[in-house]
Every structure is written in C-alpha cells, then in structure tokens.
Amino acid sequence: MKEIMAIVRMKRTGATKKALVETGVAGFTAVKVLGRGRLITDPTVIEDCRQKLLSMGVDDFSDTDETERQVTAFLDGSRFFPRRLFTVLAHDEDVPRIVEAITKANHTDHGIGDGTIFILPVTDAVRVRTGETGEAAIW
Amino acid sequence: MLLIRAIVRPEKKDEVLANLSGAGFNAATMVDVVGRGKQKGIKIGGMVYDEIPKVLILMVVPDEDKDKVIKIVLETGRTGANGTFGDGKIFVSPVEEVYTISRNTKGL
C-alpha cells in the first residue's frame, strides 16, 4: 500500500484528474497549496527574461527597487506559486502506472515548475462505510 | 528521502521559510491549516477556540539533511525564550521514491 503525493500546476488539475480516471484510479484527494522548488543560483539564466519584465514593469509611478525585487523573486524561485497537491492511495503494483500517467499529463516544455511526485509507505487504511481494513479499503 | 511536515505559527512562516532558503533548502510546499493540540484549544472567557490557524510546511529532503532542517525550524519557529504552547510540531515520515516531472527523472 502506497500513498502518492503529486504537486502539479493548477492549470493541469483537469488533465491530471482525466489521466487518473484513464489509469483506473478514480479516487483522490486534492488540496490547494503554495509551493516553490529549486533556487536559481546562476543569474545569467534568468537575465533575458528579467530585462524583458523590468522594461514592462518600470514606469514613472512605481518604485524601481521594489519592482526589481519583485521581478527577481518571481524568476529565481524564491516566491511561492499556487499548486495543487493530489493524494492518491494505491496498491504497490499500480504505483509505476500512476506515476507514469501523472508525469505524462503534467510534463511541459518550460523545463522547470512542473511539480514533484512523492511515494510514501502506508501501514493501514480503513474504509469508514464498511469497516474494511488493509488493501481492501483502497478500491 | 524523508518528508518533513512542520506545523508553525502563521506569523513565523516567512521567517522560517527565509531561514530555510538561506540554508539551501529552498524547495517547500505550504498549506494553511487549522488545528488544536494537547491543550484542547484556547479558552477565552466562556468561549473555546479549537480551530487555531497554523501553516503546514511540507519538505522532502535527503536523510542526511534532516537534522539541519529540524534545527532551523525549531530555532526560528519558537516564540519567547523557552517556547510557548502553540508553537507547533514537526513530523518526519519516510519517502520511498521521488520523481521530478519537469526533468522526467527519478530523484529530487
């Protein structure tokens, strides 16, 4: 018995739900969360995008330092962005299939920010309606 | 890999996350939660508040970094000299596998 925790883009919630149904796993729990990932330590990677955003953001009314700080935080990974946390309970043998389906539904060409999947062991589960425990309680 | 779930005060959230990021643990997920502890909530006059707002921080780190992360959360999450009721808890659970979707690889 395994718990699959997948953090995905908000926009991909629908695609993830569809992928789960197609894999035969209809049950899941989803929560709105805020998340961030790896920090970009090399400033040259984000420099082009930063200049582009700064040229759009700087005007006569707003504070230049504040704009610069916000644009940098937006790009270098220190800001939190909204994400959806899916929790799926699965039998051991179904885990690779589910991981593949979630990966396929969420992979984009941005190269960053697509989310992470964690697999945790679960010792027991109980279905409240019938009182079944263990593997029978999952689906 | 270990999953560290830290429940901290909402007003301490920014400080804890900034310190974690400064120590090289930038990746984190946070959720606003409500909960109560051993003290059965807070009693003010005749009214009992047992849904106290907290922030749940989720982090997955390699086994050897566990102590560092816990130390940072314990030191920054605490209020007052000796800590106060309601400063929160840290739970650690094992994680068997991790996949990163954007690079389509196994591991953090």
Boltz contact constraints between the chains, C-beta under 6 A:
constraints:
  - contact:
      token1: [A, 33]
      token2: [B, 29]
      max_distance: 6.0
  - contact:
      token1: [A, 33]
      token2: [B, 31]
      max_distance: 6.0
  - contact:
      token1: [A, 34]
      token2: [B, 30]
      max_distance: 6.0
  - contact:
      token1: [A, 35]
      token2: [B, 29]
      max_distance: 6.0
  - contact:
      token1: [A, 37]
      token2: [B, 27]
      max_distance: 6.0
  - contact:
      token1: [A, 39]
      token2: [B, 26]
      max_distance: 6.0
  - contact:
      token1: [A, 99]
      token2: [B, 99]
      max_distance: 6.0
  - contact:
      token1: [A, 103]
      token2: [B, 101]
      max_distance: 6.0
  - contact:
      token1: [A, 106]
      token2: [B, 101]
      max_distance: 6.0
  - contact:
      token1: [A, 107]
      token2: [B, 101]
      max_distance: 6.0
  - contact:
      token1: [A, 111]
      token2: [B, 102]
      max_distance: 6.0
  - contact:
      token1: [A, 112]
      token2: [B, 102]
      max_distance: 6.0
  - contact:
      token1: [A, 114]
      token2: [B, 101]
      max_distance: 6.0
  - contact:
      token1: [A, 114]
      token2: [B, 102]
      max_distance: 6.0
  - contact:
      token1: [A, 115]
      token2: [B, 101]
      max_distance: 6.0
  - contact:
      token1: [A, 116]
      token2: [B, 100]
      max_distance: 6.0
  - contact:
      token1: [A, 117]
      token2: [B, 99]
      max_distance: 6.0
  - contact:
      token1: [A, 118]
      token2: [B, 60]
      max_distance: 6.0
  - contact:
      token1: [A, 118]
      token2: [B, 95]
      max_distance: 6.0
  - contact:
      token1: [A, 118]
      token2: [B, 98]
      max_distance: 6.0
  - contact:
      token1: [A, 119]
      token2: [B, 96]
      max_distance: 6.0
  - contact:
      token1: [A, 119]
      token2: [B, 97]
      max_distance: 6.0
  - contact:
      token1: [A, 120]
      token2: [B, 95]
      max_distance: 6.0
  - contact:
      token1: [A, 121]
      token2: [B, 96]
      max_distance: 6.0
